[in-house]
Amino acid sequence: MEERKTRGKTPQELTDRLIELCNINGMSCLSYISKQPKDDCIAGDCFSNVQKYVEKYGGILLIGWNITARTNLFIEAEAHAVWETSENDIIDITPNNEDCNRILFSRQDDMPVIKTPSKYIPLTSSKLVQEYIDLRNEFERIRCSATGDTLQIPKPLMDKIIEIDNVFLLKVGRNDKCPCESGLKHKRCCGK
């Protein structure tokens, strides 16, 4: 098995299953938003970036969920801000490392701007995926309850997240057992 360098990516199509799972978890009105990262914006700081652009150029800050999927494992929804320009164009100005020209966004006007935990929705019944989601939920609980600028995540929690994450990043043959520990061949599980 060799390691591959992949993370969650923007789903390229709105499948019925994706829409259903998002709706069940309070994310509706899914739409693709153009990515136009700005040189003067900071990666991972979408709320400050958009607020700066609203103050400088007008428009409004829209809040909601940036939805990505980890291939056949889980959906992640992260609190995110995008900019609606004074010409009513909606764009994502915050740089990130995903090689895609759009994001999948679900607007949620009543979302708190800070300390909103990410949501994880399993796409498989794998116990390892559920364990990973439980660990990520604990990480989010700690992150969102932290005060000040220091975040103290217990080392065993981070080590386990990284360990499982590395399992998910393994590249396996289609006929090998799936690394998610479902017991199925990869082609019948996460390799679909």
C-alpha positions as CSV (number, residue, x, y, z in Angstrom):
1,M,0.0,0.0,0.0
2,E,1.3,3.4,-0.9
3,E,0.2,6.7,0.6
4,R,-1.7,9.3,-1.5
5,K,-2.1,12.9,-0.7
6,T,-5.8,13.6,-0.8
7,R,-8.2,15.4,1.6
8,G,-11.8,16.3,1.5
9,K,-12.8,17.9,-1.8
10,T,-15.8,19.8,-3.1
11,P,-18.3,17.3,-4.5
12,Q,-18.5,17.8,-8.2
13,E,-22.1,16.9,-8.5
14,L,-25.2,17.2,-6.3
15,T,-26.4,13.6,-6.0
16,D,-29.7,12.8,-4.4
17,R,-27.9,11.1,-1.5
18,L,-25.7,14.2,-0.9
19,I,-28.7,16.5,-0.9
20,E,-30.7,14.2,1.4
21,L,-27.8,13.8,3.9
22,C,-27.3,17.6,3.9
23,N,-31.0,18.3,4.4
24,I,-31.3,15.9,7.3
25,N,-28.4,17.7,8.9
26,G,-29.9,21.2,8.6
27,M,-28.0,22.2,5.4
28,S,-30.4,23.1,2.6
29,C,-30.3,25.3,-0.5
30,L,-27.0,23.9,-1.7
31,S,-25.3,26.0,-4.3
32,Y,-21.9,26.2,-6.0
33,I,-20.1,29.4,-5.3
34,S,-17.2,30.6,-7.5
35,K,-13.8,30.6,-5.9
36,Q,-11.8,33.8,-6.6
37,P,-9.1,33.8,-3.9
38,K,-7.7,37.3,-3.3
39,D,-4.0,37.9,-2.7
40,D,-4.6,40.1,0.3
41,C,-6.8,37.4,2.1
42,I,-5.5,34.9,4.6
43,A,-6.1,31.2,4.3
44,G,-8.4,29.9,7.0
45,D,-9.7,33.3,8.0
46,C,-12.8,33.6,5.9
47,F,-14.8,35.8,8.3
48,S,-12.1,38.5,8.6
49,N,-11.4,38.3,4.9
50,V,-15.0,38.9,3.9
51,Q,-15.6,41.6,6.6
52,K,-12.5,43.4,5.2
53,Y,-13.9,43.3,1.7
54,V,-17.4,44.4,2.8
55,E,-15.9,47.4,4.6
56,K,-13.6,48.3,1.6
57,Y,-15.9,47.5,-1.4
58,G,-19.4,47.2,-0.1
59,G,-21.7,44.2,-0.3
60,I,-22.5,41.8,2.5
61,L,-21.0,38.9,4.4
62,L,-22.9,35.6,3.9
63,I,-22.4,32.8,6.4
64,G,-23.1,29.1,6.1
65,W,-21.5,25.8,5.5
66,N,-18.6,24.9,3.1
67,I,-19.3,21.3,2.2
68,T,-16.6,18.8,1.3
69,A,-16.6,15.1,1.0
70,R,-13.9,12.5,1.8
71,T,-14.4,10.0,-1.0
72,N,-17.1,7.6,0.1
73,L,-16.2,8.1,3.8
74,F,-17.9,11.2,5.1
75,I,-19.1,14.7,4.4
76,E,-17.6,17.6,6.3
77,A,-19.5,20.8,6.7
78,E,-17.3,23.7,8.0
79,A,-18.6,27.1,9.0
80,H,-17.6,29.5,6.2
81,A,-18.1,33.1,5.0
82,V,-18.5,34.2,1.4
83,W,-18.8,37.7,-0.1
84,E,-21.9,39.0,-1.9
85,T,-20.6,41.9,-3.9
86,S,-22.6,45.1,-4.4
87,E,-23.3,43.7,-7.9
88,N,-25.0,40.7,-6.2
89,D,-22.2,38.3,-7.2
90,I,-21.5,35.7,-4.6
91,I,-17.8,34.6,-4.4
92,D,-15.4,32.8,-2.1
93,I,-12.4,35.1,-1.7
94,T,-10.5,33.0,1.0
95,P,-7.6,31.1,-0.4
96,N,-7.3,27.3,0.3
97,N,-5.2,24.5,-1.1
98,E,-8.0,22.7,-2.9
99,D,-7.5,22.7,-6.7
100,C,-11.1,23.5,-7.6
101,N,-12.8,26.6,-9.0
102,R,-15.9,26.5,-6.8
103,I,-17.1,25.4,-3.4
104,L,-20.4,23.8,-2.4
105,F,-22.1,26.2,0.0
106,S,-25.3,26.1,2.2
107,R,-26.3,29.5,3.4
108,Q,-27.4,29.7,7.1
109,D,-28.1,33.2,8.2
110,D,-28.7,32.3,11.9
111,M,-25.3,30.6,12.3
112,P,-23.0,32.1,15.0
113,V,-20.0,33.7,13.3
114,I,-17.4,32.2,15.6
115,K,-17.0,28.9,17.4
116,T,-19.4,26.9,15.3
117,P,-18.3,23.3,15.2
118,S,-17.9,21.5,11.9
119,K,-20.4,18.7,11.1
120,Y,-19.4,15.2,10.0
121,I,-21.8,13.0,8.2
122,P,-20.8,9.3,7.5
123,L,-21.2,8.0,4.0
124,T,-20.5,4.4,5.1
125,S,-21.4,2.2,8.0
126,S,-17.7,1.6,8.8
127,K,-16.9,1.5,12.5
128,L,-13.5,3.2,11.8
129,V,-15.3,6.1,10.0
130,Q,-17.6,6.5,13.0
131,E,-14.7,6.4,15.4
132,Y,-13.0,9.1,13.3
133,I,-16.1,11.2,13.3
134,D,-16.5,10.8,17.1
135,L,-12.9,11.9,17.6
136,R,-13.4,14.9,15.2
137,N,-16.5,15.9,17.1
138,E,-14.5,15.8,20.4
139,F,-11.8,18.0,18.7
140,E,-14.6,20.4,17.6
141,R,-16.1,20.5,21.1
142,I,-12.7,21.4,22.6
143,R,-12.0,24.0,19.9
144,C,-15.3,25.7,20.2
145,S,-15.1,25.8,24.0
146,A,-11.6,27.2,24.2
147,T,-11.0,30.7,25.5
148,G,-8.3,33.0,24.4
149,D,-5.8,32.3,21.6
150,T,-4.5,29.0,22.9
151,L,-6.0,25.7,21.9
152,Q,-5.0,22.7,24.0
153,I,-6.0,19.4,22.3
154,P,-5.0,16.3,24.3
155,K,-2.1,14.5,22.6
156,P,-3.8,11.0,22.6
157,L,-6.8,12.6,20.8
158,M,-4.6,14.2,18.1
159,D,-2.5,11.0,17.7
160,K,-5.6,8.9,17.2
161,I,-7.1,11.3,14.7
162,I,-3.8,11.3,12.7
163,E,-3.5,7.5,12.9
164,I,-7.0,7.0,11.5
165,D,-6.5,9.8,9.0
166,N,-3.4,8.0,7.7
167,V,-5.4,4.8,7.2
168,F,-7.9,6.7,5.1
169,L,-5.1,8.1,3.0
170,L,-3.7,4.7,2.1
171,K,-3.9,3.7,-1.6
172,V,-5.0,0.1,-2.0
173,G,-5.8,-2.1,-4.9
174,R,-9.4,-2.5,-5.9
175,N,-9.5,-6.1,-4.8
176,D,-7.7,-5.5,-1.5
177,K,-9.7,-5.2,1.7
178,C,-10.8,-1.6,2.3
179,P,-8.7,0.3,4.8
180,C,-11.8,1.6,6.5
181,E,-12.1,-1.9,8.2
182,S,-15.6,-2.6,6.7
183,G,-14.4,-6.1,5.7
184,L,-15.4,-5.4,2.1
185,K,-13.2,-5.3,-0.9
186,H,-12.1,-1.7,-1.6
187,K,-14.0,-1.6,-4.9
188,R,-17.2,-2.5,-3.1
189,C,-16.7,0.1,-0.3
190,C,-14.7,3.3,-0.3
191,G,-13.3,2.7,-3.8
192,K,-16.7,2.9,-5.5
